[in-house]
């Protein structure tokens, strides 16, 4: 085989290095995992099994199993069975565990029994990054994304889905009954085997209809939705695809400078409107900042949440949703009316005064109503409203939203910064996870799994930013 790179003869005896450590280069990322876990106080973090039992078979140290999981998620190996195989053949894992090879059930039980402690380990790495001065800017981008659960869409039920399926099944039953009627009229047209098959199909469909009716009766107690594989998974709309996803809503707060995930949360609520304050406070505490600027998209726009952030000393920047039907029809919207705080009135585009008329409570918010007496005779009324009067609603804390809008106007690139900061980590994590994002079931276990993904992502970012040797020195300092 001339002019080709030749391999070694399989029958040739080879002298392997005498030390296991010689297999692992000094800048191999697996050394970061080893040092990071060894520096943790696992007992203080709440890991089980830190005090071994005096009798029985010796257990694996929690540090060994934690290293296996961090290595697995860092290298896109999340399955406990795959981790079992890698521990037997992967040189890096052999080095990391000291040739220990736990079985898949031991590995899986460790993740199941130490969920809260694993989430604290993820937070500890964020603290380490803060000590290394990786969070020098008090600006984060907050975003949410839908991640698939183990639960298939066909095993998720809502009242709307059940109604649609029942209609489809009723049509199928009627179709098969028509075939049976045809067989009764003209027996020669339909074979006897086909008649028997039609009866079986009708019986099967009726059994399915009874099952759906039973599930429908359970919906009120289950909050209007039932997932049979993962009871905590929920069907969520996905605006980007126009289809629903049965899964979880993952929230992240990402540092705008180094693009590290400083805070995250997993919920089964399909919208983001109530997450702004919680994620902003979690990010501020994780970064050790007194104040924080939080960039978010229109899905987070909520007056109560924005005011809550403002009272907590944080500066949210959230664009207002474009929901004005009048503006879409070419009419004036609320932004064309100028508010006078001293006189508590609006000036309309025609220059008339819209004064306060009354206050009301809508959805728990105090709303003030304004309009002008000149509306019926105004020559610009057709461009303003199809009603006799143009009524203007103002929340009692509207000045908070107006102040945020002024900050947004002074920061025209806020949306671009948020997009390039928050959306890239989601794409990376979903690529690591594969087609089925989560492997575990129920919300507590999914939160643990997500923490391992975030820890692996942050560790990879830190290695890319600082290098393996610099990170090792920082951990042991």
C-alpha positions as CSV (number, residue, x, y, z in Angstrom):
1,X,0.0,0.0,0.0
2,X,2.4,2.6,-1.2
3,X,1.7,6.4,-0.8
4,X,-1.0,5.8,1.9
5,X,-0.9,6.4,5.6
6,X,-0.5,2.9,7.1
7,X,-2.0,1.8,10.4
8,X,-0.4,-0.4,13.1
9,X,-0.3,-4.2,12.9
10,X,-3.0,-5.5,15.2
11,X,-0.8,-8.4,16.2
12,X,2.1,-6.2,17.2
13,X,2.7,-5.9,21.0
14,X,2.5,-2.3,22.3
15,X,3.9,-0.9,25.5
16,X,1.2,1.5,26.9
17,X,2.3,4.4,29.1
18,X,2.8,3.3,32.7
19,X,0.7,6.1,34.2
20,X,-3.0,6.7,33.4
21,X,-2.3,10.4,33.6
22,X,-0.1,10.2,30.5
23,X,-3.2,9.6,28.4
24,X,-4.7,13.0,29.2
25,X,-3.0,16.2,27.9
26,X,-2.4,19.1,30.3
27,X,-5.0,21.3,28.5
28,X,-7.7,18.6,28.2
29,X,-11.1,20.0,29.4
30,X,-11.7,16.9,31.4
31,X,-9.1,18.2,33.9
32,X,-11.4,21.2,34.5
33,X,-14.2,18.9,35.5
34,X,-12.0,17.0,37.9
35,X,-10.6,20.0,39.7
36,X,-14.0,21.8,39.8
37,X,-15.8,18.9,41.4
38,X,-12.9,18.3,43.9
39,X,-13.1,21.9,45.0
40,X,-16.8,21.7,45.8
41,X,-18.1,21.0,49.3
42,X,-20.6,18.3,48.2
43,X,-21.9,17.7,51.7
44,X,-22.8,21.4,52.1
45,X,-24.5,21.4,48.7
46,X,-26.8,18.6,49.9
47,X,-25.6,15.5,48.0
48,X,-26.7,12.2,49.4
49,X,-24.3,9.4,50.4
50,X,-21.5,11.7,51.8
51,X,-21.4,9.5,54.9
52,X,-21.0,5.9,53.7
53,X,-23.0,3.1,55.4
54,X,-20.9,1.0,57.9
55,X,-22.2,-2.3,56.4
56,X,-23.2,-3.6,53.0
57,X,-21.6,-3.1,49.6
58,X,-19.5,0.1,49.4
59,X,-21.2,2.8,47.3
60,X,-19.7,5.1,44.7
61,X,-18.6,8.5,46.0
62,X,-21.0,11.3,44.8
63,X,-18.0,13.2,43.3
64,X,-17.4,10.3,40.9
65,X,-21.0,10.2,39.7
66,X,-21.1,14.0,39.4
67,X,-18.0,14.0,37.3
68,X,-19.5,11.4,35.0
69,X,-22.6,13.5,34.4
70,X,-20.8,16.8,33.8
71,X,-18.5,15.0,31.4
72,X,-21.5,13.4,29.6
73,X,-23.4,16.7,29.2
74,X,-20.3,18.5,28.1
75,X,-19.8,15.9,25.4
76,X,-23.5,15.5,24.4
77,X,-23.9,12.1,26.2
78,X,-27.0,12.5,28.4
79,X,-28.3,8.9,28.6
80,X,-27.3,6.9,31.6
81,X,-26.9,3.7,29.5
82,X,-24.6,5.5,27.1
83,X,-22.6,6.9,30.1
84,X,-22.3,3.3,31.4
85,X,-20.7,2.2,28.1
86,X,-18.5,5.3,27.9
87,X,-17.1,4.7,31.4
88,X,-16.0,1.2,30.2
89,X,-14.3,2.3,27.0
90,X,-13.6,6.1,27.0
91,X,-10.1,6.9,28.1
92,X,-11.0,10.3,29.4
93,X,-13.8,8.9,31.6
94,X,-11.5,6.1,32.7
95,X,-9.0,8.7,33.8
96,X,-11.7,10.9,35.4
97,X,-13.2,8.1,37.5
98,X,-10.1,6.2,38.2
99,X,-11.2,3.1,36.3
100,X,-14.6,3.0,38.1
101,X,-17.4,1.7,36.0
102,X,-20.8,2.2,37.6
103,X,-23.9,0.6,36.0
104,X,-26.6,2.7,34.3
105,X,-29.1,2.4,37.2
106,X,-26.6,3.8,39.7
107,X,-25.9,6.7,37.3
108,X,-29.6,7.4,36.7
109,X,-30.5,7.1,40.4
110,X,-27.8,9.7,41.3
111,X,-29.4,12.3,39.0
112,X,-32.9,11.4,40.3
113,X,-32.0,11.6,44.0
114,X,-29.7,14.7,44.0
115,X,-31.7,17.1,41.8
116,X,-31.6,20.1,44.2
117,X,-27.8,19.6,44.9
118,X,-27.0,19.4,41.1
119,X,-28.9,22.7,40.6
120,X,-26.7,24.2,43.3
121,X,-23.6,23.0,41.5
122,X,-24.7,24.9,38.4
123,X,-25.1,28.0,40.6
124,X,-21.7,27.5,42.1
125,X,-20.1,27.6,38.7
126,X,-21.8,31.0,38.0
127,X,-20.3,32.2,41.3
128,X,-16.9,31.1,40.1
129,X,-17.4,33.0,36.9
130,X,-18.3,36.1,38.8
131,X,-15.1,35.7,40.9
132,X,-13.1,35.5,37.7
133,X,-14.6,38.9,36.6
134,X,-16.5,37.5,33.7
135,X,-19.6,39.6,34.5
136,X,-18.3,43.1,34.3
137,X,-21.4,44.6,32.6
138,X,-24.8,44.7,34.4
139,X,-26.8,44.0,31.3
140,X,-28.6,40.7,30.5
141,X,-30.8,39.4,27.8
142,X,-33.8,37.5,29.0
143,X,-35.7,35.1,26.7
144,X,-37.7,31.9,26.8
145,X,-37.9,28.9,24.5
146,X,-40.1,25.8,24.2
147,X,-38.2,22.5,24.7
148,X,-39.8,19.2,23.9
149,X,-40.7,16.8,26.6
150,X,-40.7,13.0,26.5
151,X,-44.5,13.2,26.0
152,X,-45.7,12.7,22.4
153,X,-48.4,15.1,21.0
154,X,-50.8,12.2,20.6
155,X,-50.7,11.5,24.4
156,X,-51.5,15.1,25.3
157,X,-55.2,16.0,25.6
158,X,-57.1,19.3,25.9
159,X,-60.8,19.9,25.5
160,X,-60.2,21.3,22.0
161,X,-58.1,18.3,20.9
162,X,-60.6,15.8,22.3
163,X,-63.5,17.5,20.5
164,X,-61.6,17.5,17.2
165,X,-60.7,13.8,17.6
166,X,-64.3,12.8,18.5
167,X,-65.5,14.6,15.3
168,X,-63.0,12.7,13.2
169,X,-63.9,9.3,14.8
170,X,-67.6,9.9,14.4
171,X,-67.1,10.5,10.7
172,X,-65.0,7.3,10.5
173,X,-67.8,5.3,12.2
174,X,-70.4,6.7,9.8
175,X,-68.2,5.8,6.8
176,X,-67.8,2.2,8.1
177,X,-71.6,2.0,8.8
178,X,-72.4,3.1,5.3
179,X,-70.1,0.2,4.0
180,X,-72.0,-2.2,6.2
181,X,-75.3,-1.0,4.8
182,X,-74.0,-1.4,1.3
183,X,-73.0,-5.0,2.2
184,X,-76.6,-5.7,3.5
185,X,-78.1,-4.4,0.3
186,X,-75.7,-6.1,-2.1
187,X,-73.8,-8.9,-0.3
188,X,-71.9,-9.7,-3.5
189,X,-70.2,-6.3,-3.6
190,X,-68.5,-6.7,-0.1
191,X,-66.7,-9.9,0.8
192,X,-67.5,-11.6,4.1
193,X,-63.9,-11.0,5.4
194,X,-64.4,-7.2,4.8
195,X,-67.6,-7.2,6.7
196,X,-65.9,-8.8,9.7
197,X,-63.1,-6.3,9.5
198,X,-65.5,-3.4,9.4
199,X,-67.2,-4.6,12.5
200,X,-63.9,-4.8,14.3
201,X,-63.0,-1.3,13.3
202,X,-66.3,0.1,14.5
203,X,-65.9,-1.6,17.8
204,X,-62.3,-0.3,18.1
205,X,-63.4,3.3,17.3
206,X,-66.2,3.1,19.8
207,X,-63.8,1.9,22.5
208,X,-61.5,4.9,21.6
209,X,-64.4,7.3,21.9
210,X,-65.3,5.9,25.3
211,X,-61.6,6.4,26.4
212,X,-61.6,10.0,25.1
213,X,-64.9,10.7,26.9
214,X,-63.3,9.4,30.2
215,X,-60.2,11.6,29.7
216,X,-62.5,14.6,29.0
217,X,-64.2,14.1,32.3
218,X,-60.8,14.2,34.1
219,X,-59.7,17.5,32.4
220,X,-61.3,19.9,35.0
221,X,-59.4,18.3,37.9
222,X,-56.1,18.3,35.8
223,X,-56.3,22.0,35.0
224,X,-57.7,21.6,31.5
225,X,-54.9,19.5,30.1
226,X,-53.6,15.9,30.5
227,X,-50.2,14.5,29.4
228,X,-50.1,10.8,29.9
229,X,-46.4,10.2,29.6
230,X,-45.1,13.2,31.5
231,X,-47.8,14.6,33.7
232,X,-46.1,18.0,34.0
233,X,-45.6,18.6,30.3
234,X,-47.9,21.1,28.6
235,X,-48.9,21.8,25.0
236,X,-47.5,25.2,24.1
237,X,-48.0,27.4,21.0
238,X,-44.9,28.0,19.0
239,X,-45.3,31.3,17.0
240,X,-42.2,30.6,14.9
241,X,-43.5,27.3,13.6
242,X,-47.2,27.8,13.8
243,X,-47.6,24.5,15.6
244,X,-47.8,23.3,19.2
245,X,-45.0,21.7,21.2
246,X,-45.7,19.4,24.2
247,X,-42.9,20.3,26.6
248,X,-41.6,23.0,28.9
249,X,-40.9,26.7,28.7
250,X,-37.2,27.3,29.5
251,X,-36.2,30.8,30.7
252,X,-32.6,32.1,30.6
253,X,-30.8,35.3,31.5
254,X,-27.7,35.7,29.4
255,X,-24.8,38.1,30.0
256,X,-24.4,40.4,27.0
257,X,-20.6,40.5,27.2
258,X,-19.5,36.9,27.4
259,X,-22.8,35.2,26.5
260,X,-22.9,33.1,29.6
261,X,-26.2,31.9,31.2
262,X,-26.2,33.6,34.6
263,X,-29.7,32.4,35.6
264,X,-32.3,29.9,34.2
265,X,-35.6,28.4,35.1
266,X,-37.9,25.7,33.7
267,X,-41.7,26.3,33.8
268,X,-44.7,24.6,32.2
269,X,-46.5,27.9,31.6
270,X,-46.8,28.6,27.9
271,X,-46.2,32.4,28.0
272,X,-43.5,34.7,29.3
273,X,-45.6,37.6,30.7
274,X,-45.0,36.7,34.4
275,X,-41.3,35.8,34.2
276,X,-39.6,39.2,33.8
277,X,-39.2,40.1,37.5
278,X,-38.2,36.6,38.7
279,X,-35.6,36.2,36.0
280,X,-34.2,39.8,36.4
281,X,-33.8,39.3,40.2
282,X,-32.2,35.9,39.7
283,X,-29.7,37.3,37.2
284,X,-28.9,40.3,39.4
285,X,-28.3,38.1,42.5
286,X,-26.1,35.7,40.4
287,X,-24.0,38.5,39.0
288,X,-23.7,40.3,42.4
289,X,-24.9,43.6,41.0
290,X,-26.9,46.3,42.7
291,X,-28.7,47.3,39.6
292,X,-29.4,45.6,36.3
293,X,-30.6,46.4,32.8
294,X,-32.8,43.5,31.4
295,X,-33.4,43.3,27.7
296,X,-36.5,41.2,26.8
297,X,-38.9,40.8,23.8
298,X,-42.5,41.8,23.5
299,X,-43.7,38.5,25.1
300,X,-42.5,39.9,28.5
301,X,-44.5,43.1,28.3
302,X,-46.6,43.4,31.4
303,X,-47.3,46.6,33.3
304,X,-47.3,44.9,36.7
305,X,-44.0,43.1,35.9
306,X,-42.3,46.2,34.6
307,X,-43.3,48.2,37.6
308,X,-42.1,45.4,39.9
309,X,-38.7,45.5,38.3
310,X,-38.6,49.3,38.6
311,X,-39.4,49.2,42.3
312,X,-36.6,46.6,42.8
313,X,-34.1,49.0,41.2
314,X,-33.8,47.3,37.9
315,X,-34.2,48.8,34.4
316,X,-36.2,46.6,32.0
317,X,-36.2,47.4,28.3
318,X,-39.3,45.6,26.8
319,X,-40.9,46.9,23.6
320,X,-44.6,47.3,23.6
321,X,-46.6,44.7,21.5
322,X,-48.1,46.2,18.3
323,X,-51.8,45.3,19.0
324,X,-53.5,48.5,17.9
325,X,-56.2,47.6,15.4
326,X,-56.8,51.3,14.7
327,X,-53.2,51.9,13.6
328,X,-53.5,48.9,11.3
329,X,-56.6,50.6,9.7
330,X,-54.7,53.9,9.3
331,X,-56.2,55.6,12.4
332,X,-54.4,57.4,15.3
333,X,-53.2,55.2,18.2
334,X,-52.5,56.0,21.8
335,X,-49.0,57.3,21.0
336,X,-50.5,60.2,19.0
337,X,-52.1,61.5,22.2
338,X,-49.9,63.6,24.4
339,X,-50.4,63.4,28.2
340,X,-50.1,66.4,30.5
341,X,-49.2,65.1,34.0
342,X,-49.8,68.5,35.7
343,X,-53.4,68.8,34.4
344,X,-54.0,65.1,34.2
345,X,-55.4,65.3,30.6
346,X,-54.5,64.4,27.1
347,X,-54.1,66.5,24.0
348,X,-55.5,64.8,20.9
349,X,-54.1,65.1,17.4
350,X,-56.7,67.8,16.6
351,X,-55.4,69.9,19.6
352,X,-58.4,69.3,21.8
353,X,-58.3,68.4,25.5
354,X,-59.3,64.9,26.5
355,X,-60.1,65.2,30.2
356,X,-60.4,62.6,33.0
357,X,-63.9,61.2,33.2
358,X,-63.9,58.2,35.6
359,X,-61.7,55.4,36.9
360,X,-62.3,51.6,36.9
361,X,-60.6,48.4,37.8
362,X,-59.9,46.0,35.0
363,X,-58.0,42.7,35.6
364,X,-56.9,44.0,39.0
365,X,-55.5,47.2,37.6
366,X,-56.8,50.7,38.2
367,X,-57.5,52.4,34.8
368,X,-58.4,56.0,34.2
369,X,-60.6,57.0,31.3
370,X,-60.3,60.2,29.2
371,X,-62.1,61.7,26.3
372,X,-63.0,65.1,24.7
373,X,-66.4,66.6,24.4
374,X,-65.5,67.9,21.0
375,X,-65.2,64.4,19.5
376,X,-68.7,64.2,17.7
377,X,-68.1,67.4,15.8
378,X,-64.3,66.9,15.2
379,X,-63.4,66.9,11.4
380,X,-60.6,64.4,12.2
381,X,-62.9,61.9,13.9
382,X,-62.9,59.4,10.9
383,X,-59.1,59.2,11.3
384,X,-59.4,58.7,15.1
385,X,-62.3,56.4,15.9
386,X,-65.5,54.9,14.4
387,X,-67.3,55.5,17.7
388,X,-68.9,58.9,18.7
389,X,-66.0,59.4,21.3
390,X,-62.4,58.4,21.3
391,X,-61.8,57.0,24.8
392,X,-58.2,56.9,26.1
393,X,-57.3,54.4,28.9
394,X,-54.4,55.1,31.2
395,X,-53.1,52.8,33.9
396,X,-52.5,54.5,37.3
397,X,-48.7,53.7,36.9
398,X,-48.4,54.4,33.2
399,X,-45.5,56.8,33.9
400,X,-43.3,53.7,34.6
401,X,-44.1,52.4,31.1
402,X,-43.5,55.8,29.6
403,X,-40.1,56.2,31.3
404,X,-39.1,52.7,30.0
405,X,-40.2,53.7,26.4
406,X,-38.0,56.8,26.6
407,X,-35.0,54.6,27.6
408,X,-35.8,52.3,24.7
409,X,-35.9,55.3,22.3
410,X,-32.4,56.2,23.5
411,X,-31.2,52.5,23.0
412,X,-32.2,51.7,19.4
413,X,-30.1,48.6,19.2
414,X,-31.5,47.0,22.3
415,X,-33.6,44.5,20.3
416,X,-30.5,43.4,18.2
417,X,-28.4,43.0,21.3
418,X,-31.1,40.9,22.9
419,X,-31.5,38.7,19.9
420,X,-27.8,38.0,19.3
421,X,-27.3,37.3,23.0
422,X,-30.2,35.2,24.1
423,X,-31.1,33.2,21.1
424,X,-27.7,31.7,20.3
425,X,-27.5,29.7,23.6
426,X,-30.9,28.2,23.0
427,X,-29.9,27.0,19.5
428,X,-26.6,25.5,20.9
429,X,-28.4,23.7,23.8
430,X,-31.1,22.2,21.5
431,X,-28.4,21.0,19.1
432,X,-26.6,19.3,22.0
433,X,-29.9,17.7,23.2
434,X,-30.9,16.3,19.9
435,X,-34.4,15.7,18.5
436,X,-36.0,14.9,21.9
437,X,-34.8,17.6,24.1
438,X,-35.5,16.3,27.6
439,X,-35.0,12.6,28.6
440,X,-36.5,12.8,32.1
441,X,-40.1,13.3,33.2
442,X,-41.9,15.6,35.7
443,X,-40.9,19.2,36.4
444,X,-38.3,18.7,39.2
445,X,-36.3,16.2,37.2
446,X,-36.5,18.3,34.0
447,X,-35.1,21.2,36.0
448,X,-32.2,19.1,37.1
449,X,-31.5,18.0,33.6
450,X,-31.6,21.6,32.4
451,X,-29.2,22.6,35.1
452,X,-26.7,20.0,33.8
453,X,-27.0,21.4,30.3
454,X,-26.5,25.0,31.5
455,X,-23.5,23.9,33.6
456,X,-22.0,22.2,30.6
457,X,-22.7,25.2,28.4
458,X,-21.2,27.7,30.8
459,X,-18.1,25.5,31.4
460,X,-17.5,25.3,27.6
461,X,-17.9,29.1,27.3
462,X,-15.4,29.6,30.2
463,X,-12.9,27.2,28.6
464,X,-13.2,29.0,25.2
465,X,-12.8,32.4,26.9
466,X,-10.0,31.7,29.3
467,X,-8.4,28.5,28.2
468,X,-8.1,25.3,30.2
469,X,-4.9,26.2,32.1
470,X,-6.1,29.6,33.1
471,X,-9.5,28.2,34.3
472,X,-7.7,25.5,36.3
473,X,-5.6,28.2,38.1
474,X,-8.7,30.2,38.8
475,X,-10.6,27.2,40.3
476,X,-7.7,26.3,42.6
477,X,-6.8,29.8,43.6
